[in-house]
Amino acid sequence: MRGGQALAVLNALLAFATLLPALIAHPVAAFASWLLFGATFLSAVASTTAFVRHNLSAAYWARGISAFTIVFAFGQIVGPTVIGWVSDGAGLERGLIYSACLFAAGAALAGCQRTWTQMADSVN
């Protein structure tokens, strides 16, 4: 997949994995969530690297991957902090639901991302 489809699928899986223990209060659901989240999370990072490599020339790979890394790092700092405040104030279930909504929004945005060649074709 050269567009954002891979990241969209992975973010959708992360949303499901995050939502699962909020909907089903059972140790098996928590274990399934943990397993799916862990198996998917690093693949989402790898999919952004593949996206950059597919859509930019080799001369711009470092810049593109750096930009994604900066955005990812920012999210790793801000996301847990904000969701931690939500969870502390409104409960863990609400924090998980909000997190799942953010992953779902990320999936929707990634699904809209087209390759550079698709964008060039639509201009012509």
N, C-alpha and C positions, 0 to 999 in steps of 0.2 A: 504494500500500500504506500503510495507516494504522497498522498495528501494527509489530512489529519484523521483519517478513519481509524487507524490503529490506536491512536491516543484516545479517540472517542470511545471505542470498544473497551479499552482498558479502564478509562474513567468510569464508564457505566458499570463495569464489574466492581470497581472500588466503591461506587455508590451503593450497590447491592450488598457488598460485604459489610459496609459500615452500617447500613440500615437493618440488617438481619438481627443483631442482638437487641436492637431497640424494639423490634416487633415481636420477637420470640424470646422470652426469658427462660432459656434452658441452656445447660452447659454444652449440649451438642451444637446448638445454634452459635454459641460463642466460639467453640472450636472451629466450626465450619467458616465462620467469619474470619477468624485469625488465619486459617489456612489459605483461604481465597485472597485475603488482603495481602498477606506476605508473599504469595506466589505471583501476584499481579503488580505490586507497587514498583519494584525495580524495572519491570518490563515497560512501565509507563515512561520512566526516565530514558530507557534505551530507545523507545519509539521516537522521542524528540530528537535524539542524536541521528537516528535513521532519517527523519524528516529533513533535518538540515543537510545531511549528506546527499539526499536525493534531489534537493531543490536549490542548492547553492553550489557554485564552482568550488573546487578544492581550496582555492585561495581565500575563501570566506568561511570555511568550515570552523576555524578556531573562533572567529567573531560570533558566528551563529550559535555554536555550542556554548560559548561564554555567556551570551545573552540568555539562553534558556537556563543555564546554571544559576545565574544571578536571580532570575525570576523564581526558580525553584527554591533557592536558599531563602529568599524573602518570604515565600509562602511557608517554608518550614519554621520560620521564626514567628510570623504573625498568626498563622492558622492555629497552631496549638495554644497560643496565648489567648486568642479571642474565644476559641471553643472551650478552653479551660474556664474562662470567666463565665461563659454561658452555662456550662455544666455545674460550676460551683453555685451559681445563682438559681438556676431553673431545673437542675437535675441532669444526670448522665444521659438519660433517654433523649432529652431535647438537644443536648450537645451532639449526640450521634445523628439525630435527624437533620440538624443544621449542616453537619459535615457531609452527610449524604447528598443534601441539596446542592452544596458547593461542588461536589464531584459530578453530579448530574449536570450542573451548569457548565462545568468544564468539558464534559462529554459533548454537550450541545455545541459549544463554541468550537471544539476541535473537529466535530463532524462537518462544520461549515468551512473549514480550512481546505482550500484547493491547492493543487500543485502550481508551480510557476508556469508550467506549460499549459495547464487548464486556464489560467488567468490570461495568458497571452492569446490563446485561441478565442476566448470570449471577446477580446478587444478587436481582433481582426474580423 
